[in-house]
Amino acid sequence: MKKTAVVILNWNGRHFLEQFLPSVIANTDAEVIVADNGSTDDSLAFLAANYPTLRTIPLDRNYGFAGGYNRALAQVEADYFVLLNDDVECTPGWVAPVVDMMESDPEIAIAQPKLMMYDQKDTFEYAGGAGGFIDHFGYPFCRGRMFNTLEQDHGQYNDRCEIFWATGAAMFVRADVWRQLGGLDDDFFAHMEEIDFCWRAKNAGYRLAYCPDSVLYHVGGGTLPKSSPFKTQLNFRNNLSMLYKNLPQNELHRIIVIRILLDYVAALKFLAEGKAGEFRAVVKAHREFHSWKPALKAKRAALTQRKVSCIYPRHLLTDYYLLGKRRFSDLDF
């Protein structure tokens, strides 16, 4: 097997390292590295005391998920990188099946294992499930997760398949492709950066795949809880930015305009529900997106945009809320 480096990006996650690092070490047949994103807790002291031979990459401050991994992986030599969250429980032999699948097809540049919930191990996890997709307005979903509806695993997604995006909680990527694409977009800081990276890979002609033969259990929401206005701001801002960078030219204006209108519908819904912080987060996200336009235009000009596979051609909001399609298998691609 080619050299694989599993890199955990930690930020004030000493409790997660204590809980989950033993399963990573015990079940991983590859180099394990912890990159520390300027933690202010005792993460580094804990690692030095309990894992003195484990390689650590200390960063001087918190660069976010995107910037942290970009700086850490620039210091790692391997054929495959695995971006692994610090709140993931690993199972025996989880690395080899994914790498073997990628080795069997050189067009596969990025892949992910099956991601299940840590505290409900028969249920697909929100952040990745059995592989990620988006609809044509940029709403992400997974096999096993549609918005807040999570499916139990009955073997329905035990097939290897092509996907649109791989979860950043456990993303396998060819190191040469990572370097070719310039890694994650630093400006995103966190959230949607892995989907943007995967879309850029697809626009560059690569394929992405899901491997059900590898299973991980993910806590999720360890850094930012789902109800965080800051998380809402990042998701709305970065989703619009991702669309602006990657959509084909003939779809760009129409999709952006519709998506902005849908975002403000969501903002008004937050306000009606008494979630003023979430409402303000959407407004701030749109202000930031518009202020980013000159930089986004430059990024877009440097990229290739094309019609790519695994984008759901219908409107997911309509299918989910009006037509009651709550499972991936209900969708008509």
Residue pairs with C-beta under 8 A, 6 or more apart in sequence:
1 29
1 96
1 99
1 100
1 103
2 79
2 80
2 99
2 103
3 30
3 31
3 77
3 78
3 79
3 80
4 30
4 31
4 78
4 79
4 80
4 81
4 82
4 95
4 99
5 30
5 31
5 33
5 76
5 77
5 78
5 80
5 81
5 82
6 24
6 28
6 30
6 31
6 32
6 33
6 82
6 84
6 95
7 33
7 34
7 35
7 57
7 69
7 72
7 73
7 76
7 81
7 82
7 83
7 84
8 17
8 21
8 24
8 32
8 33
8 34
8 35
8 84
8 85
8 86
9 35
9 37
9 65
9 68
9 69
9 72
9 83
9 85
9 86
10 16
10 17
10 34
10 35
10 36
10 37
10 39
10 43
10 86
11 36
11 37
11 38
11 39
11 62
11 68
11 223
12 39
12 40
12 41
12 43
13 39
13 41
13 43
13 86
13 87
13 222
13 223
14 39
14 41
14 42
14 43
14 46
16 86
16 87
16 219
16 222
17 34
17 43
17 46
17 47
17 86
18 46
18 50
19 87
20 86
20 87
20 88
20 89
20 90
21 34
21 51
21 86
23 89
23 90
23 91
24 32
24 84
24 88
24 90
25 32
25 51
25 54
26 90
27 90
27 91
27 92
27 93
27 94
28 90
28 94
28 95
29 93
29 95
29 96
30 82
30 95
31 55
31 78
32 54
32 55
33 54
33 55
33 56
33 57
33 72
33 76
34 47
34 54
34 55
34 56
34 57
34 86
35 56
35 57
35 58
35 59
35 68
35 69
35 71
35 72
36 43
36 44
36 47
36 56
36 57
36 58
36 59
37 59
37 61
37 62
37 63
37 64
37 68
38 59
38 60
38 61
38 62
38 63
44 56
44 58
47 54
47 56
48 56
57 72
57 75
57 76
59 68
59 71
59 72
62 68
63 70
63 71
63 186
64 186
64 188
64 189
64 190
65 168
65 184
65 189
65 190
65 191
65 193
66 183
66 184
66 185
66 186
66 187
66 188
66 189
66 190
66 193
67 184
67 186
67 189
69 83
69 183
69 184
70 183
70 184
70 186
73 81
73 175
73 178
73 183
74 183
76 175
78 175
79 174
79 175
79 176
80 99
80 102
80 172
80 173
80 174
80 175
81 172
81 173
81 175
81 178
82 95
82 170
82 171
82 172
82 173
83 168
83 169
83 170
83 171
83 173
83 194
84 169
84 170
85 168
85 169
85 170
85 218
85 222
86 222
87 118
87 218
87 219
87 220
87 222
88 118
88 169
88 170
88 216
88 217
88 218
88 219
89 118
89 216
89 217
89 218
90 216
91 214
91 215
91 216
91 217
93 214
94 113
94 214
94 215
94 216
95 214
96 214
97 113
97 211
97 213
97 214
98 111
98 112
98 113
98 172
98 211
98 213
98 214
99 172
101 108
101 111
101 160
101 209
101 211
101 213
102 108
102 109
102 111
102 172
102 174
102 209
105 207
105 209
107 206
107 207
108 206
108 207
108 208
108 209
109 173
109 174
109 177
109 201
109 206
109 207
109 208
110 166
110 171
110 172
110 173
110 174
110 177
110 197
110 198
110 201
110 206
110 208
110 209
111 166
111 171
111 172
111 208
111 209
111 210
111 211
112 128
112 131
112 132
112 163
112 166
112 167
112 170
112 171
112 172
112 210
112 211
113 170
113 172
113 210
113 211
113 212
113 213
113 214
113 215
113 216
114 124
114 129
114 130
114 153
114 157
114 210
114 211
114 212
114 214
114 215
114 216
115 124
115 125
115 127
115 128
115 129
115 130
115 167
115 169
115 170
115 216
115 217
115 218
116 122
116 123
116 124
116 125
116 153
116 215
116 216
116 217
116 218
117 123
117 124
117 125
117 126
117 150
117 217
117 218
117 220
118 125
118 217
118 218
118 219
118 220
119 219
121 217
122 152
122 153
123 150
123 151
123 152
123 153
124 130
124 142
124 143
124 144
124 145
124 150
124 151
124 152
124 153
124 157
125 144
125 145
125 150
125 169
125 217
125 218
125 220
126 142
126 145
126 148
126 150
126 220
127 167
127 168
127 169
127 218
127 220
128 142
128 166
128 167
128 169
128 170
128 218
129 142
129 143
129 144
129 145
129 150
129 151
129 157
129 167
130 142
130 143
130 144
130 157
130 210
130 212
130 328
131 142
131 143
131 157
131 161
131 163
131 166
131 209
131 210
132 140
132 141
132 142
132 163
132 164
132 165
132 166
132 167
132 195
132 198
133 140
133 141
133 142
133 143
133 163
133 164
133 165
133 310
133 311
133 312
133 328
134 140
134 141
134 164
134 165
134 195
134 311
134 312
135 141
135 311
135 312
135 313
135 314
135 315
135 316
136 251
136 255
136 311
136 312
136 313
136 314
136 315
137 255
137 258
137 259
137 262
137 315
137 316
137 317
138 239
138 240
138 242
138 243
138 255
138 259
139 316
139 317
140 165
140 192
140 195
141 147
141 312
141 316
141 328
142 167
142 328
143 157
143 161
143 163
143 210
143 328
144 150
144 151
144 153
144 157
144 328
145 151
146 316
146 320
146 325
146 326
146 327
146 328
147 316
147 320
149 320
149 326
149 327
151 327
151 328
156 329
157 210
157 212
157 328
158 212
159 212
160 209
160 210
160 211
160 212
161 209
161 210
162 207
162 208
162 209
162 210
162 309
162 310
163 208
163 209
163 210
163 310
164 195
164 198
164 199
164 202
164 208
164 308
164 309
164 310
164 311
165 194
165 195
165 198
165 199
165 208
166 172
166 173
166 194
166 198
166 208
166 210
167 194
168 193
168 194
169 216
169 218
169 220
170 216
170 218
171 194
177 201
177 204
177 206
180 204
181 197
181 200
181 201
181 204
183 197
184 193
184 194
184 196
184 197
185 193
185 196
185 197
185 241
185 245
185 299
187 241
187 292
187 295
188 196
188 234
188 238
188 241
189 234
190 223
190 224
190 234
191 231
191 234
191 235
191 238
192 234
192 235
192 238
192 239
192 241
192 242
193 238
195 242
196 238
196 241
196 242
196 245
196 246
198 208
199 242
199 245
199 246
199 308
200 245
200 246
200 303
201 208
202 208
202 308
202 309
202 310
203 246
203 303
203 304
203 305
203 306
203 308
204 304
208 310
224 230
224 231
225 231
229 277
229 278
229 280
229 281
230 281
232 278
232 281
232 282
232 285
233 281
233 282
233 284
233 285
233 288
234 285
235 285
236 263
236 281
236 282
236 285
236 286
236 289
237 284
237 285
237 286
237 288
237 289
237 292
239 259
240 256
240 259
240 260
240 263
240 285
240 286
240 289
241 289
241 292
241 296
243 252
243 255
243 256
243 259
244 252
244 256
244 289
244 293
244 296
244 300
245 296
245 299
245 300
245 303
246 300
246 303
246 305
247 255
247 256
247 305
248 305
248 306
248 307
249 305
260 286
262 317
263 282
263 285
263 286
264 282
264 286
266 282
267 278
267 279
267 282
267 283
268 279
270 276
270 278
270 279
270 282
271 279
312 331
312 333
313 333
314 331
314 332
319 325
319 330
319 331
320 326
325 331
